[in-house]
Amino acid sequence: MRIISGIARGTKINTIENLSTRPTLDRVKEPLFSIIQAYIYDANVLDLFAGSGALGLESISRGAKKCIFCDKSFEVVKILKQNIKKTGFDEKSIVINKDYKKCLEQIKDEKLDIIFIDPPYRLDIAVDALKRILNLNLLSKDAIVIIETDDENRELQELENLNLNIEVKDVRKYGRVKLIFLHERG
């Protein structure tokens, strides 16, 4: 696992190999960041369910202003902090070691440009996280939300059933991994 592009390009990222974490693979990160590149410069980013922090760190490396990293696992946050130090992004990083619901409440005054929602697949909480983000009005104008899932049909059905003020702009498939790109309806 490494930073693909930008000022920290080539920096190796530490990960925890266990069932609760599933780092986004480079073969998924490359097309993901090609799609969202226009949103990154000077962006405020939230890497919810951050794990190693690979998505948020990649964003900072490519020009994001700051990233809020959230993960509830103390063990995972230790690795995340090592990765932040390794990349030299301490001043652009905020780490919150809490459950996603408490984290979102804590940052309720933020306006975010890019949000990565990448929970453990088996938990089926991505849409709940999105609902909370919308209810707290965390999105800036023209923000983009990316959900990583292994079952896009489940996520899309939940989104449709909730009738949220959000629309699906794109869905991309990379083997088992599916990325759903969302924008607030405007």
N, C-alpha and C positions, 0 to 999 in steps of 0.2 A: 504494500500500500504506500502511495507516495502522492505528493502534490504534483499535479500535471503541468501547470502553467503559471506564469506570473513571477513575482519577486521571490517566492520560496520554491520555485520549480525544482523538482528532483528530491526535495526533502522527504526522507522516509518517515512514515507515520506509524507509531506503535498501535497495535490493536489487542483486544482481549479475545482470545479464541474460546468462546463458550456458546451455549445455546441461546443466551439472552441477547447477544450482539451479533450483528450481521453487517459488516462494513460494505458500503456501496463500492462495487468493483470498478476498477479503472475503465473497463470496457463499457460501463454504464455512465460513469462520471464524464467521460470525454464528450459524448453526444449531448448529455444533459447541459453541460456548461456551454456548448456551442449554441444550444437553443436559447439559453437565458443570458448570454453575454451582454446584450444591449441593456439589461437591467442592473448589471453588477456595479459599474463605476459609482462610487460615493454612496452606495446603498447601505441601509440598515438591515441586517440579516438576522433571522432567528433560525437556529439549528435545533429544532425540538427533537427529543430523543437522540441526542447528539452522538452518543457512543464515542468513537475515537476523535470526533470533530472534523472528519475528512471533508464534509460538504462546506461547513462554515470556514474552515481554514483555506480551502480552495477559493472560496469567495473573497476572503481578505487578500489572498495572494494575487487575485486578479483585479483588485482595486476597490473592494467594498470598504466603506468607512469603518464599520464595526460589526461584530457578530455577538449575539447573545446565544450561549450554548446552554442547553438544559438537558440534564440526565439525572435520574433519581438514584442511580447506583453509585455509592461511594467509591467502590473499586474502579468503576469505569471513569469516574471524574478524575481520579488520580492519574490515569493514563492520558486523559484529555488534557489535563494541565501540563503534563510532560510534553505533549505534542505542541501546545501553545508556546511553551518555553523554547522548544526546539526550532520553531519557525520564527521566533522573535516577535510574535504578534500579541504580546502581553497587554499593551496599551490599547489595542483594538478589540480586546476580548473581554466579555463578561461571562462568568461561569456560575450557573445556578444549579445547585445540587438538591433538587426537589422533584416531586411528582409534577407532571405536566400541568395539571389543574392549578396547583399552587404557584407554579412558575408563571403561568399566564396572568393570574391575578396580580402577582408581584410586578409585572411589567405593563400593567394596564394603561399607563400614560405614554407608552412608546407608540411610534408610527413606523411600521416595518414595510420595507420594499420587497423583500424576498423571504419567504418562509418555507423551510424544508420540514415536512412531516414524514418521518420515517420510523414508526414504532415497530417493535417486534410484530411480525405478521400475525402470529397466533392470538394477539390481544384484541384485534379488531376495534381499535380506538381512534383511527385516523380521522374519521368523519366527526366524532365527538370533539376532538381537538380543534378541527376546523370550525365547528359550530361555536365553540367557546371563543375562538379568535374573532369571529364575526360579531358575536354578542358584545365583546369588549372593545370593538371598533379599533383593532390594532393595525389594520391595513392602511397604508398610505394610498394616495391616488395612483392608479396604474400599477399597483402591487401585483406580484405573482406568487402563487402558492403551488408547491410541488409535493404531491403525495407519492411515496414509493410504496408499492404493494405487490403481493403475489396474486391478488384476485381483484382485478379492476372492475369486473362485473358487480361484485358485492359492494365496492365503494361507490360506483356510479349509481347503483340502485338506491343505496342509502341517501346519496346526495339528492336524487330525484324525489324520493319520498319526503325528505325534509323541506323541500322547496326553499332552499336558502338563496340569498341574493348573490349567487356565485355561478359562473358558467364555465363549462369545460372547454378549454381552447384546443387541447391536443391530448392524445394518449399515445404513448410510445411503448413498444414491447422489446425487451432484451432478454430472451430466454424466459426464465421464471420471473424476472423483475419487470414490473410495469410501472411507468411514470405517468401520473395524471397532472396536467398543467391547468391551473384554474386562475381566473380573474374575476374580480368583483364586477357585477353588472353595473353599468354606468349609464 
